[in-house]
Amino acid sequence: MTSLRRCLTRLYLAAATMLAPLPALADRCDDLAGQLKSQIDGLHVGKTAANAIFLSHPATTQLILGCPNRKFTNELIAGTDSRKPKPEFYDLVARASAIIFTIPIADTLKGVTRCIKRMGLLRGDDVQMRYRRLNMHCTRTKTSAAIAVSRGNDE
């Protein structure tokens, strides 16, 4: 009888610990967005939807942090209203990419600048390139320019 009580008590304690609420663990992507906000002046974190966090900054019209999925670890998408972005845009994308992918700012700035400046008469308005293990995809329309920086899962 005593062993049955002990067994039931252990079973009850095991069930209680399994049903107890677990401490809230912050998502890695949310942590990354908070880190971006704390290290880049003027950056604001917006809503999270469909595995992406919308950010805002005066130097961009569109700024999205893509969270990890099957294809890539993280992704940063930035857009501007100007066909030829201002230096503040390059600086913002380089700083954010450096924080997200843990690469020196000078390297990310060089890659972002190369990608956007390659668009033109010879290469067209859609340029894809790799720089320092980062995939960069730059596009341009008649009135705007955008860049997507990502790193594949296999790297």
N, C-alpha and C positions, 0 to 999 in steps of 0.2 A: 504494500500500500504506500509506503514511504517512497519507494523508488518510482512509483507511478506519479506521485505528487511532484517529485523532483523533475521527472521527465516532462510533465505538463508545464511546470514553472519555466523550465528551460525553453520549451516550445513557445510559451507565451512571451518570454523576453526576446526570443529571436524574432517573433512576428512583430513585436512592438518596435524593435530597432529597425526592422525593414520598412515599416510603415511610418516611422518618424520622418518629419520633413528634413531634407538635406540642406545644408547651408548653401545659399545662393552663390554660385560660381559665375563670375562675369565671363561673357563670351570674349574670345581672343580678339575678334574683330571690333567689339565695343571698346576693349582696352586700347587697341591701336588707334581708334578714332579719338579717344581721350588723350592719348599721347600726342597725336597730331595737334589737337586743340591747345594743349599746354605748351607746345614748342613753336607753334607758328602764330604770330600775332595777327589778329583780325579773322581767324578761322572760327566758324561756328558749326556745331554738329546739329544736323537736322534729323529727319525721320529715317527709320530703318524699314525697308520694304524689299521683299524678294531677294534676300541675300545681298543687299547693298545698303550702304549708309550714305545719305545725301548730305554733303557738306556745302558751306557757302563761304565765299571770300570776295572782297571787292575786286580783285584782279581777274576773276573768272565769271563767266555766266553759268557754267555748269561744272560741278566738282562732285565726283562720286567715288566712294571707296568700295570696291567689290570684295566681298568676303570669299574665303577659300571654297572651292568646289572641285569637281572631278578634273577639270582641265588646268587650272592654275592655282597657285598658292594665294595670291592677292592680286588686285588690279586697281589701278588709279586711272580714272577717266576725267579729263579736264577739257573745257571748251571756252572759247572767247568769241566776242562779236567781231573782232578785227581779223582781217585776212592775214595781216602780219602782226603777230602778238607783241605786246610791250615787254620790256625786260622784267617787269614785276611778275608777269605770267610765267616766264621761264624760271625765275627764282622760286616761285611758289611750287611749281611742278617738281623742280629739282629737289627742294627741301622735303616735300612730302614723300617723294620716291626714295630719298635717302633714308628717311625714318622708317618707311614701310619695308624696304628691302635690305636694310642695314648695309648700305654702300656709301662711300664718301660723297659728300655733296658735289665736289668738283667733278667726279665721274658722271653723276646723274645729270648735272647741268650740261656737260659736254654732249652726252647722248641725246638729251631733249632738244638742245640747240641744233644738233646735226639733223635730227629727224625732221624738225619743222622747216629748217632752211633748205632741205633737199627737195621739198615740194616746189614745183615750178614748171617751166616750159619743157625741159628735157625729161624729167621723171614723172610728170603728171601731178595730180592732186591727191593721190593715194599712195603713200609710201610706207613700206614695212621694213624694219631693220632690227638687228640684234646688236646690243652693246652691253658689255660686262654682264653677260648671262641674263639680260633683260630683253623682252620682246617689246618693241615700240612700233605703234601703228599710228601714223599721222594722216589726217584727212583735212581737206580744205574745200570750201564752197566759195561762191562769189562774195559772200559777206562774213564768213566765219572760218575758224580753224579749230581743230580738236586733236588731242593726243590720248592714246591709251597705252599705259605702261603696265606690263605684267611679267610674271615669271612662271614657267610651267611647273607642274608637280614633280616631274622627273629630274629636276635640277636642284 
